[in-house]
Amino acid sequence: MSDKSRGAYWSANLRIISISLVIWALVSFGFAIILRPLLSGIPVGGTDLGFWFAQQGSILTFIVLIFYYTSYMNKLDKEFDVEE
């Protein structure tokens, strides 16, 4: 793998990690804590949406991000010919 292609690979890797961390922080910290008063009027399963994000939404979002990251990295590995 050349230095240019190695740099492009790691740039794409760091970009997807950064995007995933921003989404995770927005859902777990933003929706569950900061925006909780705004989401309190929206009912979900017998409770408000802010509480749901604090209890379930952040965990489910994290699991979805894990599966998306693995599928994206498998595609990226094939693109740069570094697959296992």
Backbone hydrogen bonds in HBPLUS format (Angstrom, degrees):
<---DONOR---> <-ACCEPTOR-->    atom                        ^
c    i                          cat <-CA-CA->   ^        H-A-AA   ^      H-
h    n   atom  resd res      DA  || num        DHA   H-A  angle D-A-AA Bond
n    s   type  num  typ     dist DA aas  dist angle  dist       angle   num
A0006-ARG N   A0002-SER O   2.83 MM   4  6.01 151.7  1.91 149.2 158.2     1
A0007-GLY N   A0003-ASP O   2.94 MM   4  6.06 154.9  2.00 142.4 148.6     2
A0008-ALA N   A0004-LYS O   3.04 MM   4  6.30 152.7  2.12 142.8 150.1     3
A0009-TYR N   A0005-SER O   2.94 MM   4  6.09 154.1  2.01 143.5 150.4     4
A0010-TRP N   A0006-ARG O   3.04 MM   4  6.28 168.0  2.05 152.0 154.2     5
A0011-SER N   A0007-GLY O   2.90 MM   4  5.97 147.2  2.01 141.2 151.0     6
A0012-ALA N   A0008-ALA O   3.01 MM   4  6.17 159.2  2.05 145.3 149.9     7
A0013-ASN N   A0009-TYR O   2.94 MM   4  6.18 153.6  2.01 145.6 154.0     8
A0014-LEU N   A0010-TRP O   2.85 MM   4  5.96 166.3  1.87 148.6 151.6     9
A0015-ARG N   A0011-SER O   2.97 MM   4  6.08 148.6  2.07 141.5 150.5    10
A0016-ILE N   A0012-ALA O   3.11 MM   4  6.34 162.5  2.15 149.3 152.1    11
A0017-ILE N   A0013-ASN O   3.07 MM   4  6.29 153.9  2.14 147.7 155.4    12
A0018-SER N   A0014-LEU O   2.92 MM   4  6.03 159.2  1.96 145.2 150.8    13
A0019-ILE N   A0015-ARG O   2.97 MM   4  6.20 164.0  1.99 152.2 156.2    14
A0020-SER N   A0016-ILE O   2.99 MM   4  6.03 159.1  2.03 140.8 147.0    15
A0021-LEU N   A0017-ILE O   2.94 MM   4  6.14 158.0  1.99 150.0 155.8    16
A0022-VAL N   A0018-SER O   2.99 MM   4  6.21 154.4  2.06 148.8 155.6    17
A0023-ILE N   A0019-ILE O   3.02 MM   4  6.26 163.5  2.05 151.7 155.8    18
A0024-TRP N   A0020-SER O   2.91 MM   4  6.07 165.1  1.94 150.1 154.8    19
A0025-ALA N   A0021-LEU O   2.90 MM   4  6.01 161.0  1.94 145.9 151.0    20
A0026-LEU N   A0022-VAL O   2.89 MM   4  6.01 158.4  1.94 148.3 154.7    21
A0027-VAL N   A0023-ILE O   2.97 MM   4  6.17 163.0  2.00 153.4 157.4    22
A0028-SER N   A0024-TRP O   2.89 MM   4  5.96 170.9  1.89 153.9 156.5    23
A0029-PHE N   A0025-ALA O   2.85 MM   4  5.34 151.1  1.94 133.9 143.7    24
A0030-GLY N   A0025-ALA O   3.20 MM   5  6.66 154.2  2.27 144.3 151.7    25
A0030-GLY N   A0026-LEU O   2.97 MM   4  4.51 113.4  2.43 100.8 118.8    26
A0031-PHE N   A0026-LEU O   2.87 MM   5  6.39 144.5  2.00 155.9 167.3    27
A0033-ILE N   A0029-PHE O   3.09 MM   4  5.41 143.2  2.23 125.2 133.4    28
A0034-ILE N   A0029-PHE O   3.25 MM   5  6.69 160.6  2.29 151.9 157.1    29
A0035-LEU N   A0030-GLY O   2.68 MM   5  5.81 167.7  1.70 175.4 172.8    30
A0038-LEU N   A0035-LEU O   3.07 MM   3  5.37 122.8  2.42 106.0 120.3    31
A0039-LEU N   A0035-LEU O   3.10 MM   4  6.34 142.4  2.24 150.8 162.2    32
A0039-LEU N   A0036-ARG O   3.12 MM   3  5.08 126.5  2.42  97.3 111.4    33
A0042-ILE N   A0039-LEU O   3.30 MM   3  5.73 167.5  2.31 114.9 118.7    34
A0049-LEU N   A0042-ILE O   2.85 MM   7  5.54 130.2  2.10 153.1 168.7    35
A0044-VAL N   A0047-THR O   2.64 MM   3  5.41 168.0  1.66 164.9 168.0    36
A0047-THR N   A0044-VAL O   3.13 MM   3  5.41 161.3  2.16 114.1 119.9    37
A0052-TRP N   A0048-ASP O   3.06 MM   4  6.35 155.7  2.12 148.7 156.3    38
A0053-PHE N   A0049-LEU O   2.92 MM   4  6.20 157.9  1.97 151.6 156.2    39
A0054-ALA N   A0050-GLY O   3.10 MM   4  6.34 152.1  2.18 141.5 149.2    40
A0055-GLN N   A0051-PHE O   2.93 MM   4  6.17 149.9  2.02 149.8 157.7    41
A0056-GLN N   A0052-TRP O   2.70 MM   4  5.52 165.5  1.72 156.4 161.5    42
A0057-GLY N   A0052-TRP O   2.92 MM   5  5.97 166.6  1.94 132.2 136.7    43
A0058-SER N   A0053-PHE O   3.00 MM   5  5.52 151.4  2.09 143.5 141.1    44
A0060-LEU N   A0056-GLN O   2.93 MM   4  6.17 169.3  1.94 164.4 167.6    45
A0061-THR N   A0057-GLY O   2.87 MM   4  5.93 157.4  1.92 146.4 153.3    46
A0062-PHE N   A0058-SER O   3.01 MM   4  6.08 153.0  2.09 137.6 144.8    47
A0063-ILE N   A0059-ILE O   3.02 MM   4  6.33 155.1  2.09 149.3 155.6    48
A0064-VAL N   A0060-LEU O   2.98 MM   4  6.23 161.1  2.02 149.8 154.7    49
A0065-LEU N   A0061-THR O   2.89 MM   4  6.12 156.3  1.95 148.9 155.8    50
A0066-ILE N   A0062-PHE O   3.01 MM   4  6.28 148.2  2.12 144.0 152.1    51
A0067-PHE N   A0063-ILE O   3.15 MM   4  6.49 163.8  2.17 153.1 155.6    52
A0068-TYR N   A0064-VAL O   2.91 MM   4  6.13 157.9  1.96 151.1 158.0    53
A0069-TYR N   A0065-LEU O   2.84 MM   4  5.92 161.8  1.87 147.6 152.8    54
A0070-THR N   A0066-ILE O   3.03 MM   4  6.28 161.9  2.06 151.3 155.5    55
A0071-SER N   A0067-PHE O   3.09 MM   4  6.27 160.6  2.13 145.4 150.6    56
A0072-TYR N   A0068-TYR O   2.85 MM   4  6.01 159.7  1.89 153.0 159.3    57
A0073-MET N   A0069-TYR O   2.84 MM   4  5.98 161.6  1.87 150.7 156.0    58
A0074-ASN N   A0070-THR O   2.98 MM   4  6.10 151.2  2.07 142.7 150.2    59
A0075-LYS N   A0071-SER O   3.10 MM   4  6.31 156.1  2.16 142.9 148.9    60
A0076-LEU N   A0072-TYR O   2.85 MM   4  6.11 155.7  1.91 148.4 156.0    61
A0077-ASP N   A0073-MET O   2.79 MM   4  5.91 154.5  1.85 145.9 152.6    62
A0078-LYS N   A0074-ASN O   3.10 MM   4  6.32 154.8  2.16 142.4 148.4    63
A0079-GLU N   A0075-LYS O   2.97 MM   4  6.21 152.8  2.05 144.8 152.8    64
A0080-PHE N   A0076-LEU O   3.02 MM   4  6.24 153.5  2.09 150.0 155.6    65
A0082-VAL N   A0077-ASP O   2.84 MM   5  4.95 165.7  1.86 144.7 148.3    66
A0081-ASP N   A0078-LYS O   3.28 MM   3  4.83 156.8  2.34  93.7 100.2    67
